[in-house]
Amino acid sequence: MKITPKAKRNISRIIPFAIIWLLIGWLIDITVFDVTHEQNLNSDTGISYTIPVLIFASLANVLAGLIIGVLEVVYLEKRFSNRSLRAKFFYKFLIYLSLFIIIIILFYPVASSLETGISLLEVDSWQKLGRFLISISFLITLIQLSVKLMVGLIYSAISENLGHQVLLNFFSGKYHQPKIEKRIFMFLDMKSSTTVAEDLGHVKYFKLLDTYYNIMSDPIINSFGEVYQYIGDEIVISWNPSKEINQTSCIKCFFDIRDHLDEQKEVLFHEFGFEIGFRAGIHFGEVTIGEIGALKKEIVFTGDVLNTTARIQSLCKELKSDLLISGAIKELLPHSNYQYSSKGEIELKGRNKKEELFSVTLEKKPTIANTM
């Protein structure tokens, strides 16, 4: 079964939680193992740090991290999206801590059974659990859990706000030294945004933008696109053509966003009183990518391709097209279900060389005549 782009993205976001829990667990367990030398300093409630117990603890940490990751990425992230960072952190912490107290109650007897060899059916296993829950050992376990939860939630907050791929690039140091890459860019701009902003007022307009960008999320993910920037009502999306994407993914992304907006058209009109449309320009070329900034670090793209894409997008209204692509993009595209109409060679502001532009529409399916 083929894994969808969204599922791949979610998996790549969930795995770091398991790694965080495993590494912190190892740090704590190995430290205690080294201090105690396999001796149980609190035999009445504690569990000795033997090799089997350490292996079990490692597996438990990976499982716990995966549970946190799935809950965070798939369920809780959206449900707390309107909360402040402090509120998100507090409520999620309480939810996860409560969950793991329940898991401890369920799995403590298993670890105790591994250590002592006493069957889970024996009363002694469960009596030891009762003593554990009112002991200093349980308090230490809660502290260890809290540390793991806090590190995991900090990672989640940074990933959510900075962007998962950007965070990975920072950690890996991929762009610590500037690199030259070929990239596809799409500049997508809302129609009549000035009028909409004036009529709605800046607070409600801000809410509209948030809704507008959320609607775009799935089409961008499904096309393997990366959001480079939000600039007011404009969004800049990037694709790396060397990755496992079809070259028409950028075109498909445009039409998928349009379809998603059409599906939400009545809801948007009811809430904001406007039908929201957009125009986009797409171009392809070399950019320099690197970390930049003194007071605040960012991974930045520089190059003529960005300016050219912005100018292509700005010509959409004049050339009466919702989607314009450059000749460079047209050359990349295989035969597809799109129609391309040349707008001629256009002189773009700030460039000496003219660029042939094409409008793009969906290819009309032939209709079958009714002969009856």
C-alpha positions as CSV (number, residue, x, y, z in Angstrom):
1,M,0.0,0.0,0.0
2,K,1.4,3.4,-1.0
3,I,2.0,5.8,1.8
4,T,0.4,9.3,1.2
5,P,2.6,12.4,1.4
6,K,0.7,13.5,4.4
7,A,1.3,10.2,6.2
8,K,5.0,10.4,5.3
9,R,5.1,13.9,6.8
10,N,3.3,12.8,9.9
11,I,5.7,9.8,10.4
12,S,8.7,12.1,10.0
13,R,7.3,14.3,12.7
14,I,6.3,11.5,15.1
15,I,9.7,9.6,15.0
16,P,11.7,12.4,16.8
17,F,9.4,12.0,19.8
18,A,10.5,8.4,20.1
19,I,14.1,9.4,19.7
20,I,13.8,12.1,22.4
21,W,12.2,9.7,24.9
22,L,14.7,7.0,24.1
23,L,17.8,9.2,24.5
24,I,16.6,10.9,27.7
25,G,15.6,7.5,29.1
26,W,19.0,6.1,28.3
27,L,20.7,9.1,30.0
28,I,18.6,8.6,33.2
29,D,18.7,4.8,33.2
30,I,22.4,4.5,32.5
31,T,23.2,7.1,35.1
32,V,21.2,5.2,37.7
33,F,22.6,1.9,36.5
34,D,26.2,3.3,37.0
35,V,25.4,4.7,40.4
36,T,23.6,1.6,41.8
37,H,25.8,-1.1,40.1
38,E,22.6,-3.2,39.6
39,Q,21.7,-2.9,43.3
40,N,18.1,-2.0,44.2
41,L,18.5,0.7,46.9
42,N,14.8,0.6,47.6
43,S,13.9,-3.1,47.2
44,D,10.5,-2.7,48.7
45,T,9.2,-0.4,45.9
46,G,12.0,0.1,43.4
47,I,13.0,-2.1,40.5
48,S,16.7,-3.1,40.0
49,Y,18.5,-1.8,36.9
50,T,19.4,-5.1,35.3
51,I,20.1,-5.5,31.6
52,P,16.6,-7.1,30.9
53,V,14.9,-4.2,32.8
54,L,17.0,-1.6,30.8
55,I,16.0,-3.3,27.5
56,F,12.3,-3.3,28.6
57,A,12.7,0.4,29.7
58,S,14.1,1.3,26.3
59,L,11.2,-0.3,24.5
60,A,8.8,1.3,26.8
61,N,10.4,4.7,26.2
62,V,10.2,4.3,22.4
63,L,6.5,3.2,22.7
64,A,5.8,6.2,25.0
65,G,7.5,8.6,22.6
66,L,5.5,7.2,19.7
67,I,2.2,7.5,21.6
68,I,3.0,11.1,22.5
69,G,4.0,11.8,18.8
70,V,0.8,10.3,17.4
71,L,-1.4,12.2,19.9
72,E,0.5,15.4,19.3
73,V,0.7,15.4,15.5
74,V,-2.6,13.7,14.7
75,Y,-5.0,14.7,17.5
76,L,-4.0,17.4,19.9
77,E,-2.1,19.9,17.7
78,K,-5.3,21.0,15.9
79,R,-7.5,20.9,19.0
80,F,-5.2,23.4,20.8
81,S,-4.4,25.5,17.7
82,N,-6.3,28.5,19.1
83,R,-4.7,28.4,22.5
84,S,-1.6,30.4,23.6
85,L,1.7,28.6,23.7
86,R,1.6,28.7,27.5
87,A,-1.9,27.2,27.6
88,K,-1.0,24.6,25.0
89,F,2.0,23.5,27.0
90,F,0.1,23.4,30.4
91,Y,-3.0,21.4,29.1
92,K,-1.0,19.0,27.0
93,F,1.4,18.4,29.9
94,L,-1.5,17.5,32.2
95,I,-3.1,15.2,29.6
96,Y,0.1,13.3,28.8
97,L,1.1,13.0,32.5
98,S,-2.3,11.6,33.4
99,L,-2.1,9.2,30.5
100,F,1.4,7.9,31.6
101,I,0.4,7.5,35.2
102,I,-2.3,5.1,33.9
103,I,0.3,3.4,31.8
104,I,2.7,3.1,34.8
105,I,-0.1,1.5,36.8
106,L,-0.6,-1.1,34.0
107,F,3.0,-1.8,33.2
108,Y,4.8,-1.5,36.5
109,P,3.8,-5.1,37.5
110,V,5.3,-6.3,34.2
111,A,8.7,-4.8,35.0
112,S,8.5,-6.1,38.5
113,S,7.7,-9.6,37.2
114,L,10.8,-9.4,34.9
115,E,13.0,-8.5,37.8
116,T,11.6,-11.0,40.4
117,G,10.2,-13.8,38.3
118,I,6.9,-13.6,40.2
119,S,3.9,-14.2,38.1
120,L,1.5,-11.3,37.3
121,L,-1.2,-13.4,38.8
122,E,0.4,-13.4,42.2
123,V,-0.9,-10.9,44.8
124,D,2.6,-9.8,45.7
125,S,3.0,-8.1,42.2
126,W,0.0,-5.9,42.8
127,Q,0.9,-5.2,46.5
128,K,4.3,-3.9,45.3
129,L,2.5,-1.6,42.9
130,G,0.5,-0.1,45.8
131,R,3.6,0.5,47.8
132,F,5.3,2.0,44.7
133,L,2.5,4.6,44.2
134,I,3.0,6.1,47.6
135,S,6.8,5.9,47.6
136,I,9.7,8.2,46.7
137,S,10.4,5.9,43.7
138,F,7.1,7.0,42.2
139,L,7.9,10.6,42.8
140,I,11.3,10.2,41.0
141,T,9.5,8.4,38.1
142,L,7.1,11.4,37.8
143,I,10.0,13.8,37.7
144,Q,11.7,11.7,35.0
145,L,8.4,11.6,33.0
146,S,8.0,15.4,33.4
147,V,11.5,16.0,32.0
148,K,10.8,13.8,29.0
149,L,7.4,15.4,28.4
150,M,8.8,19.0,28.7
151,V,11.6,18.3,26.2
152,G,9.1,16.6,23.8
153,L,6.6,19.5,24.1
154,I,9.4,22.1,23.5
155,Y,10.4,20.2,20.4
156,S,6.8,20.1,19.3
157,A,6.3,23.9,19.8
158,I,9.5,24.7,17.9
159,S,8.6,22.3,15.1
160,E,5.1,23.7,14.8
161,N,6.2,27.4,14.7
162,L,9.5,27.1,12.8
163,G,8.4,24.3,10.5
164,H,9.5,20.6,10.7
165,Q,11.7,20.7,7.6
166,V,13.4,23.9,8.6
167,L,14.0,22.6,12.1
168,L,15.6,19.4,10.7
169,N,17.8,21.6,8.4
170,F,18.9,23.6,11.4
171,F,19.8,20.5,13.4
172,S,21.5,18.8,10.5
173,G,23.4,21.9,9.6
174,K,22.5,21.3,6.0
175,Y,22.6,25.0,5.1
176,H,25.1,26.3,7.6
177,Q,27.3,26.9,4.6
178,P,25.4,28.4,1.6
179,K,24.4,25.9,-1.1
180,I,23.2,26.4,-4.6
181,E,20.1,24.4,-5.5
182,K,17.5,24.3,-8.3
183,R,14.1,25.0,-7.0
184,I,10.5,25.6,-8.2
185,F,8.7,28.5,-6.6
186,M,5.0,29.5,-6.6
187,F,3.9,32.9,-5.4
188,L,0.2,32.8,-4.6
189,D,-1.7,36.0,-3.9
190,M,-5.3,36.6,-2.8
191,K,-7.6,38.5,-5.2
192,S,-9.0,41.9,-4.1
193,S,-7.2,41.5,-0.7
194,T,-7.1,45.3,-0.1
195,T,-10.9,45.6,-0.5
196,V,-11.5,42.6,1.7
197,A,-9.2,43.9,4.4
198,E,-10.8,47.3,4.4
199,D,-14.3,45.9,4.7
200,L,-13.5,43.3,7.3
201,G,-11.2,45.3,9.6
202,H,-7.8,44.0,10.5
203,V,-8.8,41.6,13.3
204,K,-11.4,39.7,11.2
205,Y,-9.2,39.9,8.2
206,F,-6.4,38.2,10.2
207,K,-8.9,35.4,11.1
208,L,-9.7,35.1,7.4
209,L,-6.0,34.7,6.5
210,D,-5.6,32.0,9.1
211,T,-8.6,30.1,7.7
212,Y,-7.4,30.7,4.1
213,Y,-3.9,29.3,4.9
214,N,-5.3,26.3,6.8
215,I,-7.4,25.4,3.8
216,M,-4.2,25.3,1.7
217,S,-2.3,23.0,4.0
218,D,-3.3,19.6,2.7
219,P,-2.8,20.4,-1.0
220,I,0.7,21.8,-0.2
221,I,1.6,18.7,1.8
222,N,0.2,16.3,-0.8
223,S,2.3,17.9,-3.5
224,F,5.5,17.7,-1.4
225,G,5.6,21.5,-1.3
226,E,7.3,23.5,1.5
227,V,6.0,26.8,2.7
228,Y,8.9,29.2,2.5
229,Q,7.1,32.4,3.6
230,Y,3.8,34.0,4.5
231,I,3.8,37.6,3.4
232,G,0.5,39.2,4.3
233,D,-2.0,37.6,2.0
234,E,0.7,36.1,-0.1
235,I,2.3,32.7,0.4
236,V,5.5,31.5,-1.2
237,I,5.7,27.7,-1.8
238,S,8.9,25.8,-2.8
239,W,9.6,22.4,-4.4
240,N,12.8,20.5,-4.8
241,P,12.5,18.9,-8.2
242,S,15.3,16.4,-7.4
243,K,13.0,14.7,-4.8
244,E,10.4,12.1,-5.4
245,I,7.8,14.5,-6.9
246,N,6.1,14.5,-10.2
247,Q,7.2,17.6,-12.1
248,T,3.5,18.7,-12.4
249,S,3.1,18.7,-8.6
250,C,3.3,22.4,-8.5
251,I,0.6,22.8,-11.0
252,K,-1.6,20.2,-9.3
253,C,-1.1,22.0,-6.0
254,F,-2.6,25.2,-7.5
255,F,-5.8,23.4,-8.7
256,D,-6.1,21.4,-5.5
257,I,-6.0,24.6,-3.5
258,R,-8.7,26.0,-5.8
259,D,-10.8,22.9,-5.3
260,H,-10.4,23.0,-1.5
261,L,-11.4,26.7,-1.5
262,D,-14.5,25.9,-3.6
263,E,-15.5,23.2,-1.2
264,Q,-15.4,25.8,1.6
265,K,-16.8,28.6,-0.4
266,E,-20.2,28.7,1.3
267,V,-18.6,28.5,4.8
268,L,-16.2,31.3,4.0
269,F,-18.9,33.5,2.5
270,H,-21.2,32.9,5.5
271,E,-18.4,33.8,8.0
272,F,-16.6,36.6,6.1
273,G,-19.1,37.7,3.4
274,F,-16.6,37.2,0.5
275,E,-15.8,34.6,-2.1
276,I,-12.1,34.1,-1.8
277,G,-10.0,33.7,-5.0
278,F,-6.3,33.8,-5.8
279,R,-3.7,34.1,-8.6
280,A,-0.3,32.5,-8.8
281,G,2.9,32.6,-10.7
282,I,5.4,29.7,-11.0
283,H,9.0,29.7,-12.0
284,F,12.1,27.5,-11.8
285,G,15.8,28.2,-11.4
286,E,18.9,28.3,-9.2
287,V,18.9,29.8,-5.7
288,T,21.4,30.1,-3.0
289,I,20.2,28.7,0.3
290,G,21.8,29.4,3.7
291,E,21.4,30.4,7.3
292,I,21.4,34.1,7.8
293,G,20.8,36.6,10.6
294,A,22.5,38.0,13.7
295,L,19.7,38.5,16.2
296,K,17.5,35.8,14.6
297,K,18.6,33.0,12.4
298,E,16.6,32.0,9.3
299,I,17.2,29.7,6.3
300,V,16.9,32.1,3.4
301,F,16.6,31.7,-0.4
302,T,18.3,34.3,-2.6
303,G,18.4,34.6,-6.4
304,D,16.8,36.1,-9.4
305,V,14.3,33.2,-9.6
306,L,12.4,34.7,-6.6
307,N,12.1,38.2,-8.1
308,T,11.1,36.7,-11.4
309,T,8.4,34.6,-9.9
310,A,7.0,37.5,-8.0
311,R,6.8,39.6,-11.2
312,I,5.2,36.7,-13.1
313,Q,2.5,36.5,-10.4
314,S,1.9,40.3,-10.6
315,L,1.1,40.0,-14.3
316,C,-1.8,37.5,-13.8
317,K,-4.4,40.2,-13.6
318,E,-3.1,42.1,-16.6
319,L,-2.9,38.9,-18.7
320,K,-6.3,37.7,-17.5
321,S,-5.0,34.4,-16.1
322,D,-5.3,32.9,-12.6
323,L,-2.1,30.8,-13.2
324,L,1.0,31.9,-15.1
325,I,4.1,29.8,-15.5
326,S,7.5,30.5,-17.1
327,G,9.0,28.8,-20.1
328,A,11.5,27.2,-17.7
329,I,8.6,25.5,-15.9
330,K,7.0,24.5,-19.2
331,E,10.2,22.7,-20.2
332,L,10.1,20.6,-17.0
333,L,6.6,19.4,-17.5
334,P,5.8,16.1,-19.1
335,H,2.6,15.5,-21.0
336,S,-0.2,16.1,-18.5
337,N,-3.9,16.9,-18.2
338,Y,-3.3,20.6,-18.5
339,Q,-3.6,23.1,-21.3
340,Y,-0.9,25.6,-21.8
341,S,-1.5,28.8,-23.7
342,S,1.4,31.1,-24.6
343,K,1.1,34.7,-23.6
344,G,4.1,35.6,-25.7
345,E,7.5,36.8,-24.6
346,I,7.1,39.4,-21.8
347,E,9.6,41.9,-20.6
348,L,9.7,41.6,-16.9
349,K,10.5,44.6,-14.8
350,G,14.2,44.7,-13.8
351,R,15.2,42.1,-16.3
352,N,16.9,42.6,-19.7
353,K,15.9,39.2,-21.0
354,K,12.3,38.6,-22.0
355,E,10.5,35.5,-20.6
356,E,7.8,33.5,-22.4
357,L,4.8,33.0,-20.1
358,F,2.0,30.5,-20.3
359,S,-1.4,30.4,-18.8
360,V,-2.5,27.0,-17.5
361,T,-6.0,25.6,-17.4
362,L,-7.4,22.1,-16.8
363,E,-7.7,20.1,-20.0
364,K,-11.4,19.7,-20.9
365,K,-12.5,16.1,-21.1
366,P,-14.2,15.3,-24.4
367,T,-18.0,15.0,-24.1
368,I,-19.7,11.9,-25.5
369,A,-22.6,12.9,-27.7
370,N,-25.9,11.4,-26.8
371,T,-27.0,9.4,-30.0
372,M,-30.2,8.1,-28.5
